[in-house]
Amino acid sequence: MGLIGNTAIPYAHRVIEPRHLRVLHAVMKAGSFTAAARELRCTQPAVSQQIKALEKSVGTPLLARSGRDAHLTEAGEILARHATSILARLTAAEEEVAAIAGLHAGCVRLVSFLSGTSTVIPPALAALRAARPEVEVTLSEATPPRAIGMLRDGDCDIALAFRYPELPGTSPGAPGAHPEVPGTEEEDADWNGLAAHPLLTDRLVGLLPEGHHLAGAAKLELADLAGDTWILGCASCRRHVVKVCQSTGFTPRMDLTTDDYPTVIGLVGAGMGVSVLPELALSSLPSGTVRRVPIVPTIQREVVALTLPAYESVPAVRLMLQHLKSAARLAGQALDGTSLPPR
């Protein structure tokens, strides 16, 4: 129960307005009223008034201000967590109604990791434009942990992501788990609660300089490269490769790391070391003086398109997912990989 004047108001009868939730969400992401006001394109006092109105509606403080920063209270954290899914459902509803009403064809905000951006995304976007040129698409790059965070925060509609199978003894807290690889990102973000659309599986391949003694080998094991200097790519791939190496009895010496695949290939070609990269990352890059050698046993990652369940009913998002699956099927065939059937 709450009091307005001398009248008790049951909590269930209080109204939380979506516009207030949008402001709370903006303050949560931006970290201050001033930054939220810039994002929302309004004044700082207007943001403050909206938050005060929301706090009056729920009957408890939601934000604690410290200097220029604003921090969520316990109640604020609970409401902000629900606000993300509520706003996602509202956005999906608006898109569906607008499509039915013929007001606009829709907009799709895509986020993808680098090798997905250069291979699966281009043909999918070309097919979408040919079929529905009026659909607006935006694209940005982010590694899976960040991309999944953007999806949960409502900053994108579809996130291309990947993950590797869990190795025995590597799950967090497992007895005998390998220590975390220094300098890498946090563990891959959880997919729970997200709609995952399988696209393809992508193998890792060994990259050797032409002068390497194993350059002409038909296949190799990672342990064969235990004495070499390694050059590894993105944090997620790097973390998994290191753990696989550790499971075979050695830790690779990484003198050079970079998220830029052409740089990895250039360094390997210059004889600076050996590497292991996803096959998808190599499909659009010239190999130059680098030899590709299959790895046994096979190491592969699952590539998927993730979205929020509420977004699956949005026409533009649904159409984009269809074209991503078609493009991934062709990419999987080109790699001679395993293309997973659409769900």
WOZIHU-V431011 format. One record per residue. N is the residue number from 1. RES is the residue in three letters. SS is DSSP state (H for helix, E for strand, L for the rest). Layout:
BEGIN
n=N res=RES ss=SS
n=N res=RES ss=SS
END
This chain:
BEGIN
n=1 res=MET ss=L
n=2 res=GLY ss=E
n=3 res=LEU ss=E
n=4 res=ILE ss=E
n=5 res=GLY ss=L
n=6 res=ASN ss=L
n=7 res=THR ss=E
n=8 res=ALA ss=E
n=9 res=ILE ss=E
n=10 res=PRO ss=L
n=11 res=TYR ss=H
n=12 res=ALA ss=H
n=13 res=HIS ss=H
n=14 res=ARG ss=L
n=15 res=VAL ss=L
n=16 res=ILE ss=L
n=17 res=GLU ss=L
n=18 res=PRO ss=H
n=19 res=ARG ss=H
n=20 res=HIS ss=H
n=21 res=LEU ss=H
n=22 res=ARG ss=H
n=23 res=VAL ss=H
n=24 res=LEU ss=H
n=25 res=HIS ss=H
n=26 res=ALA ss=H
n=27 res=VAL ss=H
n=28 res=MET ss=H
n=29 res=LYS ss=H
n=30 res=ALA ss=H
n=31 res=GLY ss=L
n=32 res=SER ss=L
n=33 res=PHE ss=H
n=34 res=THR ss=H
n=35 res=ALA ss=H
n=36 res=ALA ss=H
n=37 res=ALA ss=H
n=38 res=ARG ss=H
n=39 res=GLU ss=H
n=40 res=LEU ss=H
n=41 res=ARG ss=L
n=42 res=CYS ss=L
n=43 res=THR ss=L
n=44 res=GLN ss=H
n=45 res=PRO ss=H
n=46 res=ALA ss=H
n=47 res=VAL ss=H
n=48 res=SER ss=H
n=49 res=GLN ss=H
n=50 res=GLN ss=H
n=51 res=ILE ss=H
n=52 res=LYS ss=H
n=53 res=ALA ss=H
n=54 res=LEU ss=H
n=55 res=GLU ss=H
n=56 res=LYS ss=H
n=57 res=SER ss=H
n=58 res=VAL ss=H
n=59 res=GLY ss=L
n=60 res=THR ss=L
n=61 res=PRO ss=L
n=62 res=LEU ss=L
n=63 res=LEU ss=E
n=64 res=ALA ss=E
n=65 res=ARG ss=E
n=66 res=SER ss=E
n=67 res=GLY ss=L
n=68 res=ARG ss=L
n=69 res=ASP ss=E
n=70 res=ALA ss=E
n=71 res=HIS ss=E
n=72 res=LEU ss=E
n=73 res=THR ss=L
n=74 res=GLU ss=H
n=75 res=ALA ss=H
n=76 res=GLY ss=H
n=77 res=GLU ss=H
n=78 res=ILE ss=H
n=79 res=LEU ss=H
n=80 res=ALA ss=H
n=81 res=ARG ss=H
n=82 res=HIS ss=H
n=83 res=ALA ss=H
n=84 res=THR ss=H
n=85 res=SER ss=H
n=86 res=ILE ss=H
n=87 res=LEU ss=H
n=88 res=ALA ss=H
n=89 res=ARG ss=H
n=90 res=LEU ss=H
n=91 res=THR ss=H
n=92 res=ALA ss=H
n=93 res=ALA ss=H
n=94 res=GLU ss=H
n=95 res=GLU ss=H
n=96 res=GLU ss=H
n=97 res=VAL ss=H
n=98 res=ALA ss=H
n=99 res=ALA ss=H
n=100 res=ILE ss=H
n=101 res=ALA ss=H
n=102 res=GLY ss=L
n=103 res=LEU ss=L
n=104 res=HIS ss=L
n=105 res=ALA ss=L
n=106 res=GLY ss=L
n=107 res=CYS ss=E
n=108 res=VAL ss=E
n=109 res=ARG ss=E
n=110 res=LEU ss=E
n=111 res=VAL ss=E
n=112 res=SER ss=E
n=113 res=PHE ss=L
n=114 res=LEU ss=H
n=115 res=SER ss=H
n=116 res=GLY ss=H
n=117 res=THR ss=H
n=118 res=SER ss=H
n=119 res=THR ss=H
n=120 res=VAL ss=H
n=121 res=ILE ss=H
n=122 res=PRO ss=H
n=123 res=PRO ss=H
n=124 res=ALA ss=H
n=125 res=LEU ss=H
n=126 res=ALA ss=H
n=127 res=ALA ss=H
n=128 res=LEU ss=H
n=129 res=ARG ss=H
n=130 res=ALA ss=H
n=131 res=ALA ss=H
n=132 res=ARG ss=L
n=133 res=PRO ss=L
n=134 res=GLU ss=L
n=135 res=VAL ss=L
n=136 res=GLU ss=E
n=137 res=VAL ss=E
n=138 res=THR ss=E
n=139 res=LEU ss=E
n=140 res=SER ss=E
n=141 res=GLU ss=E
n=142 res=ALA ss=L
n=143 res=THR ss=L
n=144 res=PRO ss=H
n=145 res=PRO ss=H
n=146 res=ARG ss=H
n=147 res=ALA ss=H
n=148 res=ILE ss=H
n=149 res=GLY ss=H
n=150 res=MET ss=H
n=151 res=LEU ss=H
n=152 res=ARG ss=H
n=153 res=ASP ss=L
n=154 res=GLY ss=L
n=155 res=ASP ss=L
n=156 res=CYS ss=L
n=157 res=ASP ss=L
n=158 res=ILE ss=E
n=159 res=ALA ss=E
n=160 res=LEU ss=E
n=161 res=ALA ss=E
n=162 res=PHE ss=E
n=163 res=ARG ss=E
n=164 res=TYR ss=E
n=165 res=PRO ss=L
n=166 res=GLU ss=L
n=167 res=LEU ss=L
n=168 res=PRO ss=L
n=169 res=GLY ss=L
n=170 res=THR ss=L
n=171 res=SER ss=L
n=172 res=PRO ss=L
n=173 res=GLY ss=L
n=174 res=ALA ss=L
n=175 res=PRO ss=L
n=176 res=GLY ss=L
n=177 res=ALA ss=L
n=178 res=HIS ss=L
n=179 res=PRO ss=L
n=180 res=GLU ss=L
n=181 res=VAL ss=L
n=182 res=PRO ss=L
n=183 res=GLY ss=L
n=184 res=THR ss=L
n=185 res=GLU ss=L
n=186 res=GLU ss=L
n=187 res=GLU ss=L
n=188 res=ASP ss=L
n=189 res=ALA ss=L
n=190 res=ASP ss=L
n=191 res=TRP ss=L
n=192 res=ASN ss=L
n=193 res=GLY ss=L
n=194 res=LEU ss=E
n=195 res=ALA ss=E
n=196 res=ALA ss=E
n=197 res=HIS ss=E
n=198 res=PRO ss=E
n=199 res=LEU ss=E
n=200 res=LEU ss=E
n=201 res=THR ss=E
n=202 res=ASP ss=E
n=203 res=ARG ss=E
n=204 res=LEU ss=E
n=205 res=VAL ss=E
n=206 res=GLY ss=E
n=207 res=LEU ss=E
n=208 res=LEU ss=E
n=209 res=PRO ss=E
n=210 res=GLU ss=L
n=211 res=GLY ss=L
n=212 res=HIS ss=L
n=213 res=HIS ss=L
n=214 res=LEU ss=L
n=215 res=ALA ss=L
n=216 res=GLY ss=L
n=217 res=ALA ss=L
n=218 res=ALA ss=L
n=219 res=LYS ss=E
n=220 res=LEU ss=E
n=221 res=GLU ss=L
n=222 res=LEU ss=H
n=223 res=ALA ss=H
n=224 res=ASP ss=H
n=225 res=LEU ss=H
n=226 res=ALA ss=L
n=227 res=GLY ss=L
n=228 res=ASP ss=L
n=229 res=THR ss=E
n=230 res=TRP ss=E
n=231 res=ILE ss=E
n=232 res=LEU ss=E
n=233 res=GLY ss=L
n=234 res=CYS ss=L
n=235 res=ALA ss=H
n=236 res=SER ss=H
n=237 res=CYS ss=H
n=238 res=ARG ss=H
n=239 res=ARG ss=H
n=240 res=HIS ss=H
n=241 res=VAL ss=H
n=242 res=VAL ss=H
n=243 res=LYS ss=H
n=244 res=VAL ss=H
n=245 res=CYS ss=H
n=246 res=GLN ss=H
n=247 res=SER ss=H
n=248 res=THR ss=L
n=249 res=GLY ss=L
n=250 res=PHE ss=L
n=251 res=THR ss=L
n=252 res=PRO ss=L
n=253 res=ARG ss=E
n=254 res=MET ss=E
n=255 res=ASP ss=E
n=256 res=LEU ss=E
n=257 res=THR ss=E
n=258 res=THR ss=L
n=259 res=ASP ss=L
n=260 res=ASP ss=L
n=261 res=TYR ss=H
n=262 res=PRO ss=H
n=263 res=THR ss=H
n=264 res=VAL ss=H
n=265 res=ILE ss=H
n=266 res=GLY ss=H
n=267 res=LEU ss=H
n=268 res=VAL ss=H
n=269 res=GLY ss=H
n=270 res=ALA ss=L
n=271 res=GLY ss=L
n=272 res=MET ss=L
n=273 res=GLY ss=L
n=274 res=VAL ss=E
n=275 res=SER ss=E
n=276 res=VAL ss=E
n=277 res=LEU ss=E
n=278 res=PRO ss=E
n=279 res=GLU ss=H
n=280 res=LEU ss=H
n=281 res=ALA ss=H
n=282 res=LEU ss=H
n=283 res=SER ss=L
n=284 res=SER ss=L
n=285 res=LEU ss=L
n=286 res=PRO ss=L
n=287 res=SER ss=L
n=288 res=GLY ss=L
n=289 res=THR ss=L
n=290 res=VAL ss=E
n=291 res=ARG ss=E
n=292 res=ARG ss=E
n=293 res=VAL ss=E
n=294 res=PRO ss=E
n=295 res=ILE ss=E
n=296 res=VAL ss=L
n=297 res=PRO ss=L
n=298 res=THR ss=L
n=299 res=ILE ss=L
n=300 res=GLN ss=E
n=301 res=ARG ss=E
n=302 res=GLU ss=E
n=303 res=VAL ss=E
n=304 res=VAL ss=E
n=305 res=ALA ss=E
n=306 res=LEU ss=E
n=307 res=THR ss=E
n=308 res=LEU ss=E
n=309 res=PRO ss=H
n=310 res=ALA ss=H
n=311 res=TYR ss=H
n=312 res=GLU ss=H
n=313 res=SER ss=H
n=314 res=VAL ss=L
n=315 res=PRO ss=H
n=316 res=ALA ss=H
n=317 res=VAL ss=H
n=318 res=ARG ss=H
n=319 res=LEU ss=H
n=320 res=MET ss=H
n=321 res=LEU ss=H
n=322 res=GLN ss=H
n=323 res=HIS ss=H
n=324 res=LEU ss=H
n=325 res=LYS ss=H
n=326 res=SER ss=H
n=327 res=ALA ss=H
n=328 res=ALA ss=H
n=329 res=ARG ss=H
n=330 res=LEU ss=H
n=331 res=ALA ss=H
n=332 res=GLY ss=H
n=333 res=GLN ss=H
n=334 res=ALA ss=H
n=335 res=LEU ss=L
n=336 res=ASP ss=L
n=337 res=GLY ss=L
n=338 res=THR ss=E
n=339 res=SER ss=E
n=340 res=LEU ss=L
n=341 res=PRO ss=L
n=342 res=PRO ss=L
n=343 res=ARG ss=L
END
